[in-house]
Amino acid sequence: MLKKTFFLDRDGVINEDNGYVTKVSQFIFTRGACEAIRYLNMQNFLVIIITNQAAIGKNLMSEDDLFKIHKYMKDYLLNSCQAHIDDIFYSPYFKDSKIPLYTQNQNDRKPDNGLIIKAIEKWNVDIKNSFFIGDNTTDKIAAEKSNIKFYFKENNSLYDQIRNIIENI
């Protein structure tokens, strides 16, 4: 059975975009993010994060640092809102990385849609009934390449924006 899904960019959508978030103390949820994710869970949408994390390829943080940030995010959502994220797909790649491993899979890095394709295949996503919210043109291009309806993150709360989208479909 195909699953309706909300794809969310991380930086600028779920958390404030104040440059590279390389440690837990820098991770600040955007207004309404917790409530938005809980609402999506209640509406039976999968919630999948699609995020570029070039700070890893730029050697500003490790993948272990990223895992700690994502654990904090997931624990906070669960404990504060009874909300959950179904999966996180991230791209640590940076074409000019000094670490050869992180120069390789550029297809995963938005604006390419490699991460979205991986999520669609893993989760049996119904692309006709799925959406993507991002804050950057690269997010929009990746969504369009995947035939997924895209919305730019609005300045109001994420909860208000998502509720409005769902009520108008």
MODELLER restraints for C-alpha pairs under 7 A, 6 or more apart:
rsr = mdl.restraints
at = mdl.atoms
rsr.add(forms.Gaussian(group=physical.xy_distance, feature=features.Distance(at['CA:2:A'], at['CA:124:A']), mean=5.30, stdev=0.5))
rsr.add(forms.Gaussian(group=physical.xy_distance, feature=features.Distance(at['CA:2:A'], at['CA:125:A']), mean=5.35, stdev=0.5))
rsr.add(forms.Gaussian(group=physical.xy_distance, feature=features.Distance(at['CA:2:A'], at['CA:126:A']), mean=4.79, stdev=0.5))
rsr.add(forms.Gaussian(group=physical.xy_distance, feature=features.Distance(at['CA:3:A'], at['CA:124:A']), mean=6.12, stdev=0.5))
rsr.add(forms.Gaussian(group=physical.xy_distance, feature=features.Distance(at['CA:3:A'], at['CA:125:A']), mean=4.72, stdev=0.5))
rsr.add(forms.Gaussian(group=physical.xy_distance, feature=features.Distance(at['CA:3:A'], at['CA:126:A']), mean=5.03, stdev=0.5))
rsr.add(forms.Gaussian(group=physical.xy_distance, feature=features.Distance(at['CA:4:A'], at['CA:45:A']), mean=5.33, stdev=0.5))
rsr.add(forms.Gaussian(group=physical.xy_distance, feature=features.Distance(at['CA:4:A'], at['CA:46:A']), mean=6.36, stdev=0.5))
rsr.add(forms.Gaussian(group=physical.xy_distance, feature=features.Distance(at['CA:4:A'], at['CA:125:A']), mean=6.05, stdev=0.5))
rsr.add(forms.Gaussian(group=physical.xy_distance, feature=features.Distance(at['CA:4:A'], at['CA:126:A']), mean=5.19, stdev=0.5))
rsr.add(forms.Gaussian(group=physical.xy_distance, feature=features.Distance(at['CA:4:A'], at['CA:129:A']), mean=5.17, stdev=0.5))
rsr.add(forms.Gaussian(group=physical.xy_distance, feature=features.Distance(at['CA:4:A'], at['CA:130:A']), mean=5.12, stdev=0.5))
rsr.add(forms.Gaussian(group=physical.xy_distance, feature=features.Distance(at['CA:5:A'], at['CA:45:A']), mean=4.92, stdev=0.5))
rsr.add(forms.Gaussian(group=physical.xy_distance, feature=features.Distance(at['CA:5:A'], at['CA:46:A']), mean=4.46, stdev=0.5))
rsr.add(forms.Gaussian(group=physical.xy_distance, feature=features.Distance(at['CA:5:A'], at['CA:47:A']), mean=5.99, stdev=0.5))
rsr.add(forms.Gaussian(group=physical.xy_distance, feature=features.Distance(at['CA:5:A'], at['CA:125:A']), mean=6.46, stdev=0.5))
rsr.add(forms.Gaussian(group=physical.xy_distance, feature=features.Distance(at['CA:5:A'], at['CA:130:A']), mean=4.63, stdev=0.5))
rsr.add(forms.Gaussian(group=physical.xy_distance, feature=features.Distance(at['CA:5:A'], at['CA:131:A']), mean=6.45, stdev=0.5))
rsr.add(forms.Gaussian(group=physical.xy_distance, feature=features.Distance(at['CA:6:A'], at['CA:45:A']), mean=6.31, stdev=0.5))
rsr.add(forms.Gaussian(group=physical.xy_distance, feature=features.Distance(at['CA:6:A'], at['CA:46:A']), mean=6.08, stdev=0.5))
rsr.add(forms.Gaussian(group=physical.xy_distance, feature=features.Distance(at['CA:6:A'], at['CA:47:A']), mean=5.12, stdev=0.5))
rsr.add(forms.Gaussian(group=physical.xy_distance, feature=features.Distance(at['CA:6:A'], at['CA:48:A']), mean=6.34, stdev=0.5))
rsr.add(forms.Gaussian(group=physical.xy_distance, feature=features.Distance(at['CA:6:A'], at['CA:130:A']), mean=5.70, stdev=0.5))
rsr.add(forms.Gaussian(group=physical.xy_distance, feature=features.Distance(at['CA:6:A'], at['CA:131:A']), mean=4.93, stdev=0.5))
rsr.add(forms.Gaussian(group=physical.xy_distance, feature=features.Distance(at['CA:6:A'], at['CA:132:A']), mean=5.75, stdev=0.5))
rsr.add(forms.Gaussian(group=physical.xy_distance, feature=features.Distance(at['CA:7:A'], at['CA:47:A']), mean=6.06, stdev=0.5))
rsr.add(forms.Gaussian(group=physical.xy_distance, feature=features.Distance(at['CA:7:A'], at['CA:48:A']), mean=4.87, stdev=0.5))
rsr.add(forms.Gaussian(group=physical.xy_distance, feature=features.Distance(at['CA:7:A'], at['CA:49:A']), mean=5.63, stdev=0.5))
rsr.add(forms.Gaussian(group=physical.xy_distance, feature=features.Distance(at['CA:7:A'], at['CA:50:A']), mean=6.56, stdev=0.5))
rsr.add(forms.Gaussian(group=physical.xy_distance, feature=features.Distance(at['CA:7:A'], at['CA:131:A']), mean=6.03, stdev=0.5))
rsr.add(forms.Gaussian(group=physical.xy_distance, feature=features.Distance(at['CA:7:A'], at['CA:132:A']), mean=4.47, stdev=0.5))
rsr.add(forms.Gaussian(group=physical.xy_distance, feature=features.Distance(at['CA:7:A'], at['CA:133:A']), mean=6.45, stdev=0.5))
rsr.add(forms.Gaussian(group=physical.xy_distance, feature=features.Distance(at['CA:8:A'], at['CA:48:A']), mean=6.24, stdev=0.5))
rsr.add(forms.Gaussian(group=physical.xy_distance, feature=features.Distance(at['CA:8:A'], at['CA:49:A']), mean=4.81, stdev=0.5))
rsr.add(forms.Gaussian(group=physical.xy_distance, feature=features.Distance(at['CA:8:A'], at['CA:50:A']), mean=6.07, stdev=0.5))
rsr.add(forms.Gaussian(group=physical.xy_distance, feature=features.Distance(at['CA:8:A'], at['CA:132:A']), mean=5.65, stdev=0.5))
rsr.add(forms.Gaussian(group=physical.xy_distance, feature=features.Distance(at['CA:8:A'], at['CA:133:A']), mean=5.09, stdev=0.5))
rsr.add(forms.Gaussian(group=physical.xy_distance, feature=features.Distance(at['CA:8:A'], at['CA:134:A']), mean=6.20, stdev=0.5))
rsr.add(forms.Gaussian(group=physical.xy_distance, feature=features.Distance(at['CA:9:A'], at['CA:49:A']), mean=5.65, stdev=0.5))
rsr.add(forms.Gaussian(group=physical.xy_distance, feature=features.Distance(at['CA:9:A'], at['CA:50:A']), mean=5.19, stdev=0.5))
rsr.add(forms.Gaussian(group=physical.xy_distance, feature=features.Distance(at['CA:9:A'], at['CA:51:A']), mean=5.40, stdev=0.5))
rsr.add(forms.Gaussian(group=physical.xy_distance, feature=features.Distance(at['CA:9:A'], at['CA:133:A']), mean=6.40, stdev=0.5))
rsr.add(forms.Gaussian(group=physical.xy_distance, feature=features.Distance(at['CA:9:A'], at['CA:134:A']), mean=5.00, stdev=0.5))
rsr.add(forms.Gaussian(group=physical.xy_distance, feature=features.Distance(at['CA:10:A'], at['CA:49:A']), mean=6.31, stdev=0.5))
rsr.add(forms.Gaussian(group=physical.xy_distance, feature=features.Distance(at['CA:10:A'], at['CA:50:A']), mean=6.95, stdev=0.5))
rsr.add(forms.Gaussian(group=physical.xy_distance, feature=features.Distance(at['CA:10:A'], at['CA:51:A']), mean=5.74, stdev=0.5))
rsr.add(forms.Gaussian(group=physical.xy_distance, feature=features.Distance(at['CA:11:A'], at['CA:17:A']), mean=5.07, stdev=0.5))
rsr.add(forms.Gaussian(group=physical.xy_distance, feature=features.Distance(at['CA:12:A'], at['CA:135:A']), mean=6.02, stdev=0.5))
rsr.add(forms.Gaussian(group=physical.xy_distance, feature=features.Distance(at['CA:13:A'], at['CA:30:A']), mean=6.64, stdev=0.5))
rsr.add(forms.Gaussian(group=physical.xy_distance, feature=features.Distance(at['CA:13:A'], at['CA:134:A']), mean=6.28, stdev=0.5))
rsr.add(forms.Gaussian(group=physical.xy_distance, feature=features.Distance(at['CA:13:A'], at['CA:135:A']), mean=6.59, stdev=0.5))
rsr.add(forms.Gaussian(group=physical.xy_distance, feature=features.Distance(at['CA:13:A'], at['CA:153:A']), mean=6.32, stdev=0.5))
rsr.add(forms.Gaussian(group=physical.xy_distance, feature=features.Distance(at['CA:14:A'], at['CA:29:A']), mean=5.74, stdev=0.5))
rsr.add(forms.Gaussian(group=physical.xy_distance, feature=features.Distance(at['CA:14:A'], at['CA:30:A']), mean=5.52, stdev=0.5))
rsr.add(forms.Gaussian(group=physical.xy_distance, feature=features.Distance(at['CA:14:A'], at['CA:33:A']), mean=5.53, stdev=0.5))
rsr.add(forms.Gaussian(group=physical.xy_distance, feature=features.Distance(at['CA:15:A'], at['CA:27:A']), mean=6.28, stdev=0.5))
rsr.add(forms.Gaussian(group=physical.xy_distance, feature=features.Distance(at['CA:15:A'], at['CA:28:A']), mean=5.23, stdev=0.5))
rsr.add(forms.Gaussian(group=physical.xy_distance, feature=features.Distance(at['CA:15:A'], at['CA:29:A']), mean=4.11, stdev=0.5))
rsr.add(forms.Gaussian(group=physical.xy_distance, feature=features.Distance(at['CA:15:A'], at['CA:30:A']), mean=4.85, stdev=0.5))
rsr.add(forms.Gaussian(group=physical.xy_distance, feature=features.Distance(at['CA:16:A'], at['CA:28:A']), mean=5.62, stdev=0.5))
rsr.add(forms.Gaussian(group=physical.xy_distance, feature=features.Distance(at['CA:16:A'], at['CA:29:A']), mean=6.03, stdev=0.5))
rsr.add(forms.Gaussian(group=physical.xy_distance, feature=features.Distance(at['CA:16:A'], at['CA:30:A']), mean=5.39, stdev=0.5))
rsr.add(forms.Gaussian(group=physical.xy_distance, feature=features.Distance(at['CA:20:A'], at['CA:55:A']), mean=6.60, stdev=0.5))
rsr.add(forms.Gaussian(group=physical.xy_distance, feature=features.Distance(at['CA:21:A'], at['CA:27:A']), mean=6.29, stdev=0.5))
rsr.add(forms.Gaussian(group=physical.xy_distance, feature=features.Distance(at['CA:22:A'], at['CA:61:A']), mean=5.71, stdev=0.5))
rsr.add(forms.Gaussian(group=physical.xy_distance, feature=features.Distance(at['CA:22:A'], at['CA:65:A']), mean=6.77, stdev=0.5))
rsr.add(forms.Gaussian(group=physical.xy_distance, feature=features.Distance(at['CA:23:A'], at['CA:65:A']), mean=6.46, stdev=0.5))
rsr.add(forms.Gaussian(group=physical.xy_distance, feature=features.Distance(at['CA:23:A'], at['CA:69:A']), mean=6.34, stdev=0.5))
rsr.add(forms.Gaussian(group=physical.xy_distance, feature=features.Distance(at['CA:24:A'], at['CA:68:A']), mean=6.98, stdev=0.5))
rsr.add(forms.Gaussian(group=physical.xy_distance, feature=features.Distance(at['CA:24:A'], at['CA:69:A']), mean=4.99, stdev=0.5))
rsr.add(forms.Gaussian(group=physical.xy_distance, feature=features.Distance(at['CA:24:A'], at['CA:72:A']), mean=6.92, stdev=0.5))
rsr.add(forms.Gaussian(group=physical.xy_distance, feature=features.Distance(at['CA:31:A'], at['CA:157:A']), mean=4.97, stdev=0.5))
rsr.add(forms.Gaussian(group=physical.xy_distance, feature=features.Distance(at['CA:31:A'], at['CA:158:A']), mean=6.44, stdev=0.5))
rsr.add(forms.Gaussian(group=physical.xy_distance, feature=features.Distance(at['CA:32:A'], at['CA:157:A']), mean=4.76, stdev=0.5))
rsr.add(forms.Gaussian(group=physical.xy_distance, feature=features.Distance(at['CA:32:A'], at['CA:158:A']), mean=4.95, stdev=0.5))
rsr.add(forms.Gaussian(group=physical.xy_distance, feature=features.Distance(at['CA:32:A'], at['CA:159:A']), mean=4.83, stdev=0.5))
rsr.add(forms.Gaussian(group=physical.xy_distance, feature=features.Distance(at['CA:33:A'], at['CA:158:A']), mean=5.39, stdev=0.5))
rsr.add(forms.Gaussian(group=physical.xy_distance, feature=features.Distance(at['CA:33:A'], at['CA:159:A']), mean=6.20, stdev=0.5))
rsr.add(forms.Gaussian(group=physical.xy_distance, feature=features.Distance(at['CA:34:A'], at['CA:77:A']), mean=5.89, stdev=0.5))
rsr.add(forms.Gaussian(group=physical.xy_distance, feature=features.Distance(at['CA:34:A'], at['CA:81:A']), mean=6.07, stdev=0.5))
rsr.add(forms.Gaussian(group=physical.xy_distance, feature=features.Distance(at['CA:35:A'], at['CA:81:A']), mean=6.57, stdev=0.5))
rsr.add(forms.Gaussian(group=physical.xy_distance, feature=features.Distance(at['CA:35:A'], at['CA:159:A']), mean=5.80, stdev=0.5))
rsr.add(forms.Gaussian(group=physical.xy_distance, feature=features.Distance(at['CA:36:A'], at['CA:158:A']), mean=5.91, stdev=0.5))
rsr.add(forms.Gaussian(group=physical.xy_distance, feature=features.Distance(at['CA:36:A'], at['CA:159:A']), mean=3.96, stdev=0.5))
rsr.add(forms.Gaussian(group=physical.xy_distance, feature=features.Distance(at['CA:36:A'], at['CA:162:A']), mean=6.53, stdev=0.5))
rsr.add(forms.Gaussian(group=physical.xy_distance, feature=features.Distance(at['CA:37:A'], at['CA:83:A']), mean=5.93, stdev=0.5))
rsr.add(forms.Gaussian(group=physical.xy_distance, feature=features.Distance(at['CA:37:A'], at['CA:84:A']), mean=6.87, stdev=0.5))
rsr.add(forms.Gaussian(group=physical.xy_distance, feature=features.Distance(at['CA:38:A'], at['CA:81:A']), mean=6.45, stdev=0.5))
rsr.add(forms.Gaussian(group=physical.xy_distance, feature=features.Distance(at['CA:38:A'], at['CA:82:A']), mean=6.64, stdev=0.5))
rsr.add(forms.Gaussian(group=physical.xy_distance, feature=features.Distance(at['CA:38:A'], at['CA:83:A']), mean=4.37, stdev=0.5))
rsr.add(forms.Gaussian(group=physical.xy_distance, feature=features.Distance(at['CA:38:A'], at['CA:84:A']), mean=6.97, stdev=0.5))
rsr.add(forms.Gaussian(group=physical.xy_distance, feature=features.Distance(at['CA:41:A'], at['CA:83:A']), mean=6.74, stdev=0.5))
rsr.add(forms.Gaussian(group=physical.xy_distance, feature=features.Distance(at['CA:46:A'], at['CA:86:A']), mean=6.08, stdev=0.5))
rsr.add(forms.Gaussian(group=physical.xy_distance, feature=features.Distance(at['CA:47:A'], at['CA:85:A']), mean=5.16, stdev=0.5))
rsr.add(forms.Gaussian(group=physical.xy_distance, feature=features.Distance(at['CA:47:A'], at['CA:86:A']), mean=5.31, stdev=0.5))
rsr.add(forms.Gaussian(group=physical.xy_distance, feature=features.Distance(at['CA:47:A'], at['CA:87:A']), mean=6.91, stdev=0.5))
rsr.add(forms.Gaussian(group=physical.xy_distance, feature=features.Distance(at['CA:48:A'], at['CA:85:A']), mean=6.25, stdev=0.5))
rsr.add(forms.Gaussian(group=physical.xy_distance, feature=features.Distance(at['CA:48:A'], at['CA:86:A']), mean=5.74, stdev=0.5))
rsr.add(forms.Gaussian(group=physical.xy_distance, feature=features.Distance(at['CA:48:A'], at['CA:87:A']), mean=4.92, stdev=0.5))
rsr.add(forms.Gaussian(group=physical.xy_distance, feature=features.Distance(at['CA:48:A'], at['CA:88:A']), mean=5.67, stdev=0.5))
rsr.add(forms.Gaussian(group=physical.xy_distance, feature=features.Distance(at['CA:49:A'], at['CA:87:A']), mean=6.42, stdev=0.5))
rsr.add(forms.Gaussian(group=physical.xy_distance, feature=features.Distance(at['CA:49:A'], at['CA:88:A']), mean=4.64, stdev=0.5))
rsr.add(forms.Gaussian(group=physical.xy_distance, feature=features.Distance(at['CA:49:A'], at['CA:89:A']), mean=6.01, stdev=0.5))
rsr.add(forms.Gaussian(group=physical.xy_distance, feature=features.Distance(at['CA:50:A'], at['CA:88:A']), mean=6.27, stdev=0.5))
rsr.add(forms.Gaussian(group=physical.xy_distance, feature=features.Distance(at['CA:50:A'], at['CA:89:A']), mean=5.05, stdev=0.5))
rsr.add(forms.Gaussian(group=physical.xy_distance, feature=features.Distance(at['CA:50:A'], at['CA:90:A']), mean=5.91, stdev=0.5))
rsr.add(forms.Gaussian(group=physical.xy_distance, feature=features.Distance(at['CA:50:A'], at['CA:115:A']), mean=6.66, stdev=0.5))
rsr.add(forms.Gaussian(group=physical.xy_distance, feature=features.Distance(at['CA:51:A'], at['CA:89:A']), mean=6.43, stdev=0.5))
rsr.add(forms.Gaussian(group=physical.xy_distance, feature=features.Distance(at['CA:51:A'], at['CA:90:A']), mean=4.79, stdev=0.5))
rsr.add(forms.Gaussian(group=physical.xy_distance, feature=features.Distance(at['CA:51:A'], at['CA:91:A']), mean=6.41, stdev=0.5))
rsr.add(forms.Gaussian(group=physical.xy_distance, feature=features.Distance(at['CA:52:A'], at['CA:90:A']), mean=5.62, stdev=0.5))
rsr.add(forms.Gaussian(group=physical.xy_distance, feature=features.Distance(at['CA:52:A'], at['CA:91:A']), mean=4.74, stdev=0.5))
rsr.add(forms.Gaussian(group=physical.xy_distance, feature=features.Distance(at['CA:52:A'], at['CA:92:A']), mean=6.46, stdev=0.5))
rsr.add(forms.Gaussian(group=physical.xy_distance, feature=features.Distance(at['CA:52:A'], at['CA:109:A']), mean=6.00, stdev=0.5))
rsr.add(forms.Gaussian(group=physical.xy_distance, feature=features.Distance(at['CA:52:A'], at['CA:110:A']), mean=6.60, stdev=0.5))
rsr.add(forms.Gaussian(group=physical.xy_distance, feature=features.Distance(at['CA:53:A'], at['CA:90:A']), mean=6.38, stdev=0.5))
rsr.add(forms.Gaussian(group=physical.xy_distance, feature=features.Distance(at['CA:53:A'], at['CA:91:A']), mean=5.48, stdev=0.5))
rsr.add(forms.Gaussian(group=physical.xy_distance, feature=features.Distance(at['CA:53:A'], at['CA:92:A']), mean=4.76, stdev=0.5))
rsr.add(forms.Gaussian(group=physical.xy_distance, feature=features.Distance(at['CA:54:A'], at['CA:92:A']), mean=5.00, stdev=0.5))
rsr.add(forms.Gaussian(group=physical.xy_distance, feature=features.Distance(at['CA:54:A'], at['CA:93:A']), mean=5.50, stdev=0.5))
rsr.add(forms.Gaussian(group=physical.xy_distance, feature=features.Distance(at['CA:54:A'], at['CA:94:A']), mean=5.40, stdev=0.5))
rsr.add(forms.Gaussian(group=physical.xy_distance, feature=features.Distance(at['CA:55:A'], at['CA:61:A']), mean=5.92, stdev=0.5))
rsr.add(forms.Gaussian(group=physical.xy_distance, feature=features.Distance(at['CA:56:A'], at['CA:62:A']), mean=5.44, stdev=0.5))
rsr.add(forms.Gaussian(group=physical.xy_distance, feature=features.Distance(at['CA:56:A'], at['CA:63:A']), mean=6.45, stdev=0.5))
rsr.add(forms.Gaussian(group=physical.xy_distance, feature=features.Distance(at['CA:56:A'], at['CA:92:A']), mean=5.26, stdev=0.5))
rsr.add(forms.Gaussian(group=physical.xy_distance, feature=features.Distance(at['CA:57:A'], at['CA:92:A']), mean=5.52, stdev=0.5))
rsr.add(forms.Gaussian(group=physical.xy_distance, feature=features.Distance(at['CA:57:A'], at['CA:93:A']), mean=5.15, stdev=0.5))
rsr.add(forms.Gaussian(group=physical.xy_distance, feature=features.Distance(at['CA:57:A'], at['CA:94:A']), mean=4.95, stdev=0.5))
rsr.add(forms.Gaussian(group=physical.xy_distance, feature=features.Distance(at['CA:57:A'], at['CA:97:A']), mean=5.23, stdev=0.5))
rsr.add(forms.Gaussian(group=physical.xy_distance, feature=features.Distance(at['CA:57:A'], at['CA:99:A']), mean=6.82, stdev=0.5))
rsr.add(forms.Gaussian(group=physical.xy_distance, feature=features.Distance(at['CA:57:A'], at['CA:102:A']), mean=5.12, stdev=0.5))
rsr.add(forms.Gaussian(group=physical.xy_distance, feature=features.Distance(at['CA:58:A'], at['CA:94:A']), mean=6.58, stdev=0.5))
rsr.add(forms.Gaussian(group=physical.xy_distance, feature=features.Distance(at['CA:58:A'], at['CA:97:A']), mean=5.59, stdev=0.5))
rsr.add(forms.Gaussian(group=physical.xy_distance, feature=features.Distance(at['CA:74:A'], at['CA:84:A']), mean=6.49, stdev=0.5))
rsr.add(forms.Gaussian(group=physical.xy_distance, feature=features.Distance(at['CA:74:A'], at['CA:85:A']), mean=6.79, stdev=0.5))
rsr.add(forms.Gaussian(group=physical.xy_distance, feature=features.Distance(at['CA:77:A'], at['CA:83:A']), mean=5.14, stdev=0.5))
rsr.add(forms.Gaussian(group=physical.xy_distance, feature=features.Distance(at['CA:77:A'], at['CA:84:A']), mean=6.16, stdev=0.5))
rsr.add(forms.Gaussian(group=physical.xy_distance, feature=features.Distance(at['CA:78:A'], at['CA:84:A']), mean=5.84, stdev=0.5))
rsr.add(forms.Gaussian(group=physical.xy_distance, feature=features.Distance(at['CA:89:A'], at['CA:115:A']), mean=6.05, stdev=0.5))
rsr.add(forms.Gaussian(group=physical.xy_distance, feature=features.Distance(at['CA:91:A'], at['CA:108:A']), mean=5.81, stdev=0.5))
rsr.add(forms.Gaussian(group=physical.xy_distance, feature=features.Distance(at['CA:91:A'], at['CA:109:A']), mean=5.45, stdev=0.5))
rsr.add(forms.Gaussian(group=physical.xy_distance, feature=features.Distance(at['CA:92:A'], at['CA:102:A']), mean=6.35, stdev=0.5))
rsr.add(forms.Gaussian(group=physical.xy_distance, feature=features.Distance(at['CA:93:A'], at['CA:102:A']), mean=4.54, stdev=0.5))
rsr.add(forms.Gaussian(group=physical.xy_distance, feature=features.Distance(at['CA:93:A'], at['CA:103:A']), mean=5.59, stdev=0.5))
rsr.add(forms.Gaussian(group=physical.xy_distance, feature=features.Distance(at['CA:93:A'], at['CA:104:A']), mean=6.99, stdev=0.5))
rsr.add(forms.Gaussian(group=physical.xy_distance, feature=features.Distance(at['CA:93:A'], at['CA:105:A']), mean=6.69, stdev=0.5))
rsr.add(forms.Gaussian(group=physical.xy_distance, feature=features.Distance(at['CA:93:A'], at['CA:106:A']), mean=6.47, stdev=0.5))
rsr.add(forms.Gaussian(group=physical.xy_distance, feature=features.Distance(at['CA:93:A'], at['CA:109:A']), mean=6.76, stdev=0.5))
rsr.add(forms.Gaussian(group=physical.xy_distance, feature=features.Distance(at['CA:94:A'], at['CA:102:A']), mean=6.02, stdev=0.5))
rsr.add(forms.Gaussian(group=physical.xy_distance, feature=features.Distance(at['CA:94:A'], at['CA:103:A']), mean=5.53, stdev=0.5))
rsr.add(forms.Gaussian(group=physical.xy_distance, feature=features.Distance(at['CA:95:A'], at['CA:103:A']), mean=4.73, stdev=0.5))
rsr.add(forms.Gaussian(group=physical.xy_distance, feature=features.Distance(at['CA:96:A'], at['CA:103:A']), mean=6.55, stdev=0.5))
rsr.add(forms.Gaussian(group=physical.xy_distance, feature=features.Distance(at['CA:97:A'], at['CA:103:A']), mean=5.72, stdev=0.5))
rsr.add(forms.Gaussian(group=physical.xy_distance, feature=features.Distance(at['CA:107:A'], at['CA:113:A']), mean=6.75, stdev=0.5))
rsr.add(forms.Gaussian(group=physical.xy_distance, feature=features.Distance(at['CA:107:A'], at['CA:114:A']), mean=5.18, stdev=0.5))
rsr.add(forms.Gaussian(group=physical.xy_distance, feature=features.Distance(at['CA:108:A'], at['CA:114:A']), mean=4.16, stdev=0.5))
rsr.add(forms.Gaussian(group=physical.xy_distance, feature=features.Distance(at['CA:108:A'], at['CA:115:A']), mean=5.04, stdev=0.5))
rsr.add(forms.Gaussian(group=physical.xy_distance, feature=features.Distance(at['CA:110:A'], at['CA:138:A']), mean=5.51, stdev=0.5))
rsr.add(forms.Gaussian(group=physical.xy_distance, feature=features.Distance(at['CA:110:A'], at['CA:139:A']), mean=6.34, stdev=0.5))
rsr.add(forms.Gaussian(group=physical.xy_distance, feature=features.Distance(at['CA:110:A'], at['CA:142:A']), mean=5.88, stdev=0.5))
rsr.add(forms.Gaussian(group=physical.xy_distance, feature=features.Distance(at['CA:111:A'], at['CA:138:A']), mean=4.24, stdev=0.5))
rsr.add(forms.Gaussian(group=physical.xy_distance, feature=features.Distance(at['CA:111:A'], at['CA:139:A']), mean=6.13, stdev=0.5))
rsr.add(forms.Gaussian(group=physical.xy_distance, feature=features.Distance(at['CA:111:A'], at['CA:141:A']), mean=5.44, stdev=0.5))
rsr.add(forms.Gaussian(group=physical.xy_distance, feature=features.Distance(at['CA:111:A'], at['CA:142:A']), mean=4.76, stdev=0.5))
rsr.add(forms.Gaussian(group=physical.xy_distance, feature=features.Distance(at['CA:112:A'], at['CA:142:A']), mean=5.31, stdev=0.5))
rsr.add(forms.Gaussian(group=physical.xy_distance, feature=features.Distance(at['CA:113:A'], at['CA:142:A']), mean=4.70, stdev=0.5))
rsr.add(forms.Gaussian(group=physical.xy_distance, feature=features.Distance(at['CA:113:A'], at['CA:145:A']), mean=6.52, stdev=0.5))
rsr.add(forms.Gaussian(group=physical.xy_distance, feature=features.Distance(at['CA:113:A'], at['CA:146:A']), mean=6.66, stdev=0.5))
rsr.add(forms.Gaussian(group=physical.xy_distance, feature=features.Distance(at['CA:127:A'], at['CA:147:A']), mean=6.79, stdev=0.5))
rsr.add(forms.Gaussian(group=physical.xy_distance, feature=features.Distance(at['CA:127:A'], at['CA:148:A']), mean=5.72, stdev=0.5))
rsr.add(forms.Gaussian(group=physical.xy_distance, feature=features.Distance(at['CA:128:A'], at['CA:148:A']), mean=6.87, stdev=0.5))
rsr.add(forms.Gaussian(group=physical.xy_distance, feature=features.Distance(at['CA:130:A'], at['CA:148:A']), mean=6.15, stdev=0.5))
rsr.add(forms.Gaussian(group=physical.xy_distance, feature=features.Distance(at['CA:130:A'], at['CA:149:A']), mean=6.77, stdev=0.5))
rsr.add(forms.Gaussian(group=physical.xy_distance, feature=features.Distance(at['CA:131:A'], at['CA:148:A']), mean=5.70, stdev=0.5))
rsr.add(forms.Gaussian(group=physical.xy_distance, feature=features.Distance(at['CA:131:A'], at['CA:149:A']), mean=4.91, stdev=0.5))
rsr.add(forms.Gaussian(group=physical.xy_distance, feature=features.Distance(at['CA:131:A'], at['CA:150:A']), mean=5.86, stdev=0.5))
rsr.add(forms.Gaussian(group=physical.xy_distance, feature=features.Distance(at['CA:132:A'], at['CA:143:A']), mean=6.51, stdev=0.5))
rsr.add(forms.Gaussian(group=physical.xy_distance, feature=features.Distance(at['CA:132:A'], at['CA:148:A']), mean=6.72, stdev=0.5))
rsr.add(forms.Gaussian(group=physical.xy_distance, feature=features.Distance(at['CA:132:A'], at['CA:149:A']), mean=6.24, stdev=0.5))
rsr.add(forms.Gaussian(group=physical.xy_distance, feature=features.Distance(at['CA:132:A'], at['CA:150:A']), mean=4.80, stdev=0.5))
rsr.add(forms.Gaussian(group=physical.xy_distance, feature=features.Distance(at['CA:132:A'], at['CA:151:A']), mean=6.24, stdev=0.5))
rsr.add(forms.Gaussian(group=physical.xy_distance, feature=features.Distance(at['CA:133:A'], at['CA:150:A']), mean=5.94, stdev=0.5))
rsr.add(forms.Gaussian(group=physical.xy_distance, feature=features.Distance(at['CA:133:A'], at['CA:151:A']), mean=4.89, stdev=0.5))
rsr.add(forms.Gaussian(group=physical.xy_distance, feature=features.Distance(at['CA:133:A'], at['CA:152:A']), mean=5.65, stdev=0.5))
rsr.add(forms.Gaussian(group=physical.xy_distance, feature=features.Distance(at['CA:133:A'], at['CA:153:A']), mean=5.86, stdev=0.5))
rsr.add(forms.Gaussian(group=physical.xy_distance, feature=features.Distance(at['CA:134:A'], at['CA:140:A']), mean=6.95, stdev=0.5))
rsr.add(forms.Gaussian(group=physical.xy_distance, feature=features.Distance(at['CA:134:A'], at['CA:151:A']), mean=6.62, stdev=0.5))
rsr.add(forms.Gaussian(group=physical.xy_distance, feature=features.Distance(at['CA:134:A'], at['CA:152:A']), mean=5.23, stdev=0.5))
rsr.add(forms.Gaussian(group=physical.xy_distance, feature=features.Distance(at['CA:134:A'], at['CA:153:A']), mean=5.55, stdev=0.5))
rsr.add(forms.Gaussian(group=physical.xy_distance, feature=features.Distance(at['CA:135:A'], at['CA:152:A']), mean=5.33, stdev=0.5))
rsr.add(forms.Gaussian(group=physical.xy_distance, feature=features.Distance(at['CA:135:A'], at['CA:153:A']), mean=5.21, stdev=0.5))
rsr.add(forms.Gaussian(group=physical.xy_distance, feature=features.Distance(at['CA:140:A'], at['CA:150:A']), mean=5.99, stdev=0.5))
rsr.add(forms.Gaussian(group=physical.xy_distance, feature=features.Distance(at['CA:143:A'], at['CA:149:A']), mean=6.82, stdev=0.5))
rsr.add(forms.Gaussian(group=physical.xy_distance, feature=features.Distance(at['CA:143:A'], at['CA:150:A']), mean=6.14, stdev=0.5))
rsr.add(forms.Gaussian(group=physical.xy_distance, feature=features.Distance(at['CA:154:A'], at['CA:161:A']), mean=6.95, stdev=0.5))
